[in-house]
Amino acid sequence: MSRRALALALMAPILAAALAAPAAAQRRPAGADPSFTVVNDTDRPVEHLFANPPVIRDWGHDRLAEPVPPGGRRLIRLDPAGGCRQDVRVVYVGGAVQDLRGLDTCARHLVRLGGADAAAQRAPYLFLRNEERRPVSQVFVSPSGQPDWGMNRLTVSPLPPGAQFRLALPPGECGYDVKVVFFDGMPMERRGLDLCTRPDLRLP
């Protein structure tokens, strides 16, 4: 046997062990199931729900076949191959978004939204005062760092000068970005707002 062939033969077990190590590290406990039941203890229906391992950046497909009403619950079945750690995004009717990151759904099979589990959480809201001379045509509100603004949250449009607008948001997040679009098309953004402690936003 040549020296090169002998070296490759000696290295083969080491390489095999190195390749197997990451797979072993990610191995789940026997019988672990990441599926969970979501319980809606809020006063708003849940319209969409997404769940994926944190390593997957795309939220993927909606896990709900139909909305979960207040007081309702729904079993969310997940592929065990994805592992136990899951990021969950909840979208309420009306567009409010709540992200739950890094949940161990193998150990926590019940994910409760609102209710007694959230009693100690501060409930954020936006209180917008239009002190500009221009009416507001659109208002977008999304958790800080979210790549897209989502849907227009302004229910009465336009919001005339001197008028006020209040938007309730789900518990669990306090940091929000706000984008206002005036009737002439000019946008105005406010980022990194703590809407739990300082919900008032005056324009300009």
Phi, psi and omega in degrees: 000134180290163179298322181294316179295322179295319180296319179294323180294322180288328182279339186303313179297325180294316179295320179297319179293321180294321179289328182281339185300312179300320180296321179293323181294329182268000183297136181272157173300149181301130178080006182291134181233117182281357179300149182213165176251125176267133180244122182265095177262020175264178179263012180233142177294146173269120185269321181222151175216131180237143179214129180206154173301147183302334182288345180264118185283328181280132180291340177078209187271158177292131182273356182256132173278335178206159182300152175260113184287165174305131183086354182270171177216157182211135176280127178252108181273130180235153179286123179303337180295340180281351179089177185273331184278126185224143167262135182236132174243127180249130177242118181275158173300128186108345173104352179297139185240138176228125179253134176240111190257142171065033179286136172270091186279354171286324179270333183242092185275355180238117177251111185258129178258119181075204177071204186296326181295338182249013184299327182275352181281144176282139181264111181282154171205161178249128175243100187264128177244117181271095178259015173279169175271357181251144174288155178260132181258333182214147174225127178242135181225125179215152177305141183304134179090352178289133188290335182239154183278338182080208186268161175293126183265355183283116184274336177238114184231138359278162174268108188288165175303137180087352182272166181233155181216131180241131181233116176281143181235156183288151177292159177113336177232143175240329182276121182225154168253142181234134176235126179247134176243121180281167185297336178273004177094353181281129180267159173218130183242144172229120186245153176069034179280139173265095185277000173278320183258333181225077184283343184285132175228117180257137177252131004277000000 
